[in-house]
């Protein structure tokens, strides 16, 4: 488990040290830096594990990520149960570059860990990290994959292929997934698949005389499409299913599949869910975390209803200070928390307190 992360010079975060729980949820206004924390974790873990191409979108430099007006390296430090490791990206000598050269600078990357620890051991507890910002429209689309096993994209693309592979190769896991989804969507009877034509963009090199050119075209593959059977209707296409059902299905697919993550980063956790469904979602996630003790979830939300089903210690508040940089604090840091902790749920506290108290709390480090 990642017990804390210190972020320096990443996007709008000048320097913040953030303690993490097994389940941590960030809340705050739009643009306050909630998603940036998830992105920082993802970028650093992918860099440390040598798979930066899995960062969506990946850029081989940090021109677009470095804090405007920042000083020194971009640095992300993790504390885990095994020790510390950190990732640094050093800007070129002349930074920032002219606008026409943004994205083309040569950065120096380094990954290090505590002197008494091997890097492999330090990174081990965070190595299997998945970052999701699920989109119902992407989850619902028919898909084709040549990978074995297929993978789910950041936005949920490829879900039909992942589930079809699971149903064929791990039927017990697929049955458990459907059973758990029924707990949240009681009207669901079963999930099925049908073959569907999927067009994918491709490129090829073609020669015209002495010249070689790259040509774009689309090729049609035979893929899979999701079908739902509900109590009041069968053969329901995924495109017509509810947004909440699709998001729940995507989350369960990631957590239950054999290649499950150790760290799950979820942007907009309550996306498309009714307040009562948000409670059911958190209950389900807690059960999954009990089943898989290594699973850690770090998420963002805008929902006070969802916060009501968390403990105050699991809530992190994000705000922009007068200096324009992001601040992060615990809900329990509020000066009147001890007065109101027995009278209000976390969501009610956030609705009452807001983030102004945190924005005005001292100067950014």
C-alpha positions in Angstrom: 0.0 0.0 0.0 1.1 3.6 -0.7 1.0 5.3 2.7 1.8 8.8 1.5 2.8 10.7 -1.6 4.8 14.0 -1.8 4.2 15.8 -5.1 6.5 18.7 -6.2 6.2 20.8 -9.3 3.5 18.7 -11.0 0.9 20.8 -12.8 -0.8 23.1 -10.2 0.8 21.3 -7.2 3.9 23.3 -6.1 4.5 21.0 -3.1 2.1 18.9 -1.1 2.6 15.8 1.1 -0.6 13.7 1.2 -1.2 10.8 3.5 -3.3 7.9 2.0 -5.6 5.4 3.5 -6.5 2.0 2.0 -9.6 3.9 0.7 -9.0 7.6 0.1 -11.4 10.0 -1.6 -10.5 13.5 -2.8 -13.1 16.2 -3.0 -13.1 19.9 -4.0 -14.1 22.4 -6.7 -13.3 21.9 -10.4 -9.7 22.7 -11.2 -8.6 22.3 -7.5 -6.1 19.4 -8.4 -8.0 16.2 -7.5 -7.4 14.5 -10.8 -3.8 15.8 -10.8 -3.0 13.7 -7.7 -4.2 10.6 -9.5 -2.2 11.5 -12.6 0.9 12.1 -10.5 0.7 8.7 -9.0 0.1 7.0 -12.3 2.9 8.9 -14.1 5.4 8.1 -11.4 4.5 4.4 -11.0 4.6 3.9 -14.8 8.0 5.7 -15.0 9.4 3.6 -12.1 8.2 0.3 -13.6 9.6 1.1 -17.0 6.2 1.3 -18.8 5.6 5.0 -19.5 3.8 4.1 -22.7 0.9 3.0 -20.5 0.4 6.6 -19.3 -2.6 8.2 -21.1 -1.5 10.4 -22.8 2.3 9.8 -22.4 4.8 12.4 -23.4 8.5 11.8 -23.2 9.1 15.1 -21.5 7.4 17.1 -18.8 6.9 20.5 -20.5 3.2 20.2 -20.2 3.2 18.8 -16.6 5.7 21.1 -14.9 4.3 23.8 -12.6 4.3 27.2 -14.0 6.7 29.3 -11.9 8.1 26.2 -10.3 11.7 25.8 -9.2 13.9 22.6 -9.2 12.9 19.1 -10.3 9.5 17.7 -10.8 9.6 15.0 -8.1 7.1 12.5 -6.8 8.0 10.5 -3.7 6.1 7.5 -2.4 6.2 6.0 1.0 5.1 2.3 1.1 5.1 -0.4 3.7 8.5 -1.5 2.3 10.2 2.0 2.3 10.4 5.0 0.0 11.0 5.5 -3.7 10.9 8.6 -5.8 10.8 9.7 -9.4 12.4 12.9 -10.6 12.3 14.7 -13.9 14.9 17.5 -14.3 14.0 20.3 -16.7 16.5 21.5 -19.3 18.7 24.3 -18.4 16.7 26.9 -20.4 13.2 26.4 -19.1 10.5 27.3 -19.9 11.2 26.9 -23.6 9.6 29.2 -26.2 6.0 28.3 -27.0 6.9 26.8 -30.4 9.3 24.4 -28.6 6.9 23.2 -25.9 6.7 19.5 -25.8 10.2 19.1 -27.4 12.5 19.7 -24.5 15.0 17.0 -23.3 14.3 16.0 -19.7 16.4 13.8 -17.5 14.5 11.1 -15.6 15.7 9.2 -12.6 14.2 6.6 -10.2 15.7 6.0 -6.8 14.8 4.3 -3.5 15.9 4.2 0.1 19.5 3.1 0.4 18.5 0.0 2.4 16.0 -1.2 -0.1 16.0 -2.6 -3.6 13.9 -0.6 -6.1 12.0 -3.7 -7.1 10.9 -4.2 -3.5 10.0 -0.5 -3.0 7.9 -0.4 -6.2 6.3 -3.9 -5.7 3.3 -2.7 -3.7 2.3 -0.1 -6.3 3.5 -1.8 -9.4 0.1 -3.0 -10.5 -1.7 0.4 -10.8 -4.7 1.0 -12.9 -6.0 4.5 -13.6 -9.6 4.8 -14.8 -11.9 7.7 -15.9 -14.7 5.6 -17.1 -17.1 6.8 -19.9 -20.4 5.1 -20.4 -20.3 5.6 -24.1 -16.9 3.9 -24.4 -17.9 1.1 -22.1 -20.9 0.3 -24.3 -19.1 0.2 -27.6 -18.5 -3.1 -29.4 -14.8 -4.0 -29.3 -12.1 -6.1 -30.8 -8.7 -7.0 -29.3 -5.8 -9.0 -30.6 -4.3 -9.1 -27.1 -4.4 -12.1 -24.9 -5.8 -11.2 -22.4 -7.6 -8.1 -23.7 -7.2 -4.9 -21.6 -9.6 -2.2 -20.6 -8.7 1.3 -21.7 -8.5 4.3 -19.4 -12.0 5.4 -20.5 -13.5 1.9 -20.5 -13.0 1.1 -24.1 -12.7 -2.7 -24.8 -15.0 -3.8 -22.1 -16.9 -6.3 -24.3 -13.7 -8.0 -25.4 -12.4 -8.2 -21.8 -15.7 -9.7 -20.5 -16.0 -12.2 -23.4 -12.5 -13.4 -22.7 -13.3 -13.7 -19.0 -16.5 -15.6 -19.7 -14.6 -18.1 -21.8 -11.4 -18.5 -19.8 -12.5 -17.7 -16.2 -16.2 -18.6 -16.1 -16.2 -18.8 -12.2 -14.9 -15.2 -12.1 -17.4 -14.1 -14.7 -20.2 -15.7 -12.7 -19.0 -13.9 -9.5 -18.9 -10.6 -11.4 -22.5 -11.0 -12.6 -23.6 -12.0 -9.1 -22.0 -8.9 -7.5 -23.5 -6.7 -10.2 -27.0 -8.1 -9.4 -26.5 -6.9 -5.8 -26.3 -3.3 -7.2 -28.7 -3.8 -10.1 -31.3 -6.3 -8.9 -33.2 -6.2 -12.2 -30.3 -7.8 -14.0 -30.7 -11.5 -15.0 -27.6 -12.1 -17.2 -24.9 -10.7 -19.4 -24.4 -12.1 -22.9 -22.5 -11.4 -26.0 -23.0 -11.3 -29.8 -20.6 -10.9 -32.6 -20.3 -7.4 -34.1 -18.3 -5.8 -36.8 -15.7 -3.4 -35.4 -13.8 -0.9 -37.6 -10.3 0.1 -36.4 -8.0 2.8 -37.8 -4.7 1.5 -39.2 -1.7 2.8 -41.0 0.5 1.3 -43.8 3.4 2.4 -45.9 2.8 2.7 -49.6 5.3 3.6 -52.4 4.6 6.0 -55.2 7.6 5.8 -57.5 10.6 6.7 -55.4 8.6 8.1 -52.5 7.2 6.3 -49.5 4.1 7.6 -47.8 2.0 6.6 -44.8 -1.6 5.9 -45.6 -4.4 5.8 -43.1 -7.3 3.4 -43.5 -9.8 1.4 -41.5 -10.1 -2.4 -41.3 -13.1 -4.3 -40.1 -12.7 -7.1 -37.5 -15.2 -9.4 -35.9 -15.5 -8.3 -32.3 -17.9 -8.6 -29.4 -20.9 -6.6 -28.3 -22.5 -6.6 -24.8 -26.2 -7.7 -24.3 -28.1 -7.4 -21.1 -31.1 -9.4 -20.0 -33.2 -7.6 -17.3 -36.4 -8.8 -15.6 -38.5 -6.6 -17.8 -36.6 -7.0 -21.1 -34.1 -9.2 -22.9 -31.4 -8.5 -25.6 -30.8 -5.0 -24.3 -27.9 -3.4 -26.2 -25.2 -1.9 -23.9 -25.7 1.5 -25.7 -29.3 1.6 -24.2 -28.4 0.4 -20.7 -28.1 3.0 -17.9 -24.9 4.9 -17.4 -24.6 3.7 -13.8 -25.0 0.0 -14.7 -22.1 0.3 -17.3 -19.8 2.1 -14.9 -20.4 -0.4 -12.1 -19.8 -3.2 -14.6 -16.5 -1.6 -15.6 -15.3 -1.2 -12.0 -16.2 -4.8 -11.2 -14.4 -6.1 -14.3 -11.1 -4.4 -13.3 -11.2 -5.5 -9.7 -12.3 -9.1 -10.2 -10.4 -10.1 -13.3 -7.3 -12.3 -12.7 -5.0 -9.4 -13.5 -6.4 -7.3 -10.8 -4.6 -4.2 -9.6 -3.0 -3.4 -6.3 -3.7 0.3 -6.6 -6.9 1.5 -8.3 -7.2 5.2 -9.2 -10.7 6.2 -10.0 -11.6 9.6 -11.4 -15.2 10.7 -10.6 -16.1 7.7 -8.5 -19.9 8.4 -8.3 -20.2 9.0 -12.1 -23.9 8.5 -13.1 -25.0 6.8 -9.8 -28.1 7.6 -7.7 -27.2 8.5 -4.1 -28.5 5.1 -2.8 -26.4 3.4 -5.5 -23.4 5.3 -4.3 -23.9 3.8 -0.9 -24.2 0.3 -2.4 -21.0 1.0 -4.5 -19.0 1.8 -1.4 -20.3 -1.3 0.4 -19.3 -3.4 -2.6 -15.8 -1.8 -2.7 -15.3 -2.5 1.0 -16.3 -6.1 0.5 -13.8 -6.4 -2.4 -11.1 -4.8 -0.3 -11.7 -7.4 2.4 -11.6 -10.2 -0.2 -8.4 -8.7 -1.7 -6.5 -7.1 1.3 -3.8 -5.7 -1.0 -6.2 -3.6 -3.0 -5.9 0.2 -2.4 -8.4 2.6 -3.9 -7.7 6.4 -4.4 -10.6 8.2 -6.0 -12.1 11.7 -6.7 -15.7 12.8 -6.3 -18.0 15.8 -6.3 -20.8 14.0 -4.3 -21.5 14.9 -0.7 -23.8 11.9 -0.6 -20.9 9.6 -1.3 -18.8 11.3 1.4 -21.6 10.5 3.9 -20.7 6.8 3.6 -17.0 7.4 4.4 -15.2 8.0 7.6 -13.8 11.6 8.0 -10.3 10.1 8.0 -10.8 8.9 4.4 -11.7 12.3 3.0 -9.1 14.7 1.6 -10.1 18.3 0.7 -8.5 20.1 -2.3 -8.5 23.9 -2.8 -6.6 26.6 -4.7 -4.8 29.0 -2.4 -4.3 32.8 -2.9 -1.0 32.1 -4.6 -2.7 30.0 -7.2 -1.3 26.7 -6.1 -3.1 23.6 -4.9 -3.6 22.8 -1.2 -4.6 19.5 0.2 -5.8 18.8 3.7 -7.8 16.3 5.8 -11.4 17.0 6.6 -10.3 16.3 10.2 -8.0 19.4 9.9 -10.9 21.8 10.0 -10.7 23.9 13.2 -14.3 23.1 14.1 -14.2 19.4 13.3 -14.2 18.2 16.9 -17.2 20.4 17.6 -19.3 18.9 14.7 -17.9 15.4 14.3 -20.7 13.8 16.3 -23.4 15.9 14.7 -22.8 15.7 11.0 -21.7 13.1 8.4 -18.6 13.9 6.3 -20.7 15.0 3.3 -22.7 17.4 5.5 -19.4 18.8 6.9 -18.0 19.4 3.5 -21.2 21.1 2.3 -21.1 23.4 5.3 -17.3 24.0 5.6 -16.5 24.1 1.9 -12.8 24.6 1.0 -12.2 28.3 1.8 -10.8 27.5 5.2 -8.1 25.3 3.6 -7.3 27.9 0.8 -6.7 30.5 3.4 -4.6 28.3 5.7 -1.1 29.6 5.5 1.1 30.1 2.4 1.9 27.2 0.0 5.2 25.5 0.8 
